[in-house]
C-alpha cells in the first residue's frame, strides 16, 4: 500500500524556502599563507527539494502535476528555470565544469547537443573536399551549407 500524501500548504512554503536557500557561496579554506577561496555550489534540484521536504522525488513530481497544488507546481517550474539558467551561466563563465553542465542539461532539462552533419554523394567527392579544406583552411568557412 502506498504511503499517504502528506502535502500541506506549509510544505509549499518550505519548498519556496528551499529554493531561496540555493545560492552559491564562497568559503575560505587553508591557513596562514595558504589561504584560498572555494566556491560552494548549491544549484536547486528536484532531489534536493525532495530531501528538504522529506519525500521521494516521485512525490515531488506527482505534486507538481496535481492541479489542486498550483503553488507547488509553480515552485517546481521556477526551480527548473533557475537550475537551467544557473547551469548555463555557470558553464559560460567557467564557474561550473562544462561536462557536468552538459550532462545535467541533457538529462534533466531535455537539452540536446547539436552536431552538424553533411551528406556526400560518394567517397571521391568527400576526399576531394577534404583535400580542398587541407589546402585552404578558409574554404570550410566559405562553404555553402544547406
Buried (B, 14 or more C-beta within 10 A) or exposed (E): EEEEEEBEEEBBEBBBEBBEEBEEEEEEEEEEEEEEEEEEBEBBBBEBBBBBBEBEEEBBEBBBEEEEBEEBBBBBEBBBEBBBEBBBEBBEEEEBEEEEBBEBBEEBEEBEEEEEEEEEEEEEEEEEBEEEBEEEEEEEEEEEEE
